[in-house]
């Protein structure tokens, strides 16, 4: 008979993630494949008061423009009204366009954008834009990045400023009691 598909409880991890999302506009979780980043993010989003939008960066999308186009398409399908405007604008090519995109994303109701498999985008222009969004946006819009490697962002400075945080695989470690359950 097949082995039942059981997911390890992650109360401690989810609690820590909730605290971090409540306190920061950008949270990065980085660990190798198999540590449970996606599962944890799904369990986290089921419990929050934030409207959740989810996007997984496809393997073949390495540049910021194609990732943003696909992201816009997915967000339109998930019901984010601002996504149609953002998609028409394309990836910001200037600081004025970036400021406009930040205003659009920050204007809605409290929401969180979960970007999974972020390591597939190797274009640091997207790192720069997301860091700008975290620095200049407001508390209505949060970003949770899930990646196998840490992005090229100044997370230490963002942590010090209280707008971002980064966690590596130790956040996702399951305790013995959780494993026993």
Beta strands, then each sheet from edge to edge (+ up, - down):
strand 1: 26-30
strand 2: 51-56
strand 3: 111-116
strand 4: 141-147
strand 5: 164-167
sheet 1: 2+ 3+ 4+ 1+ 5+
end
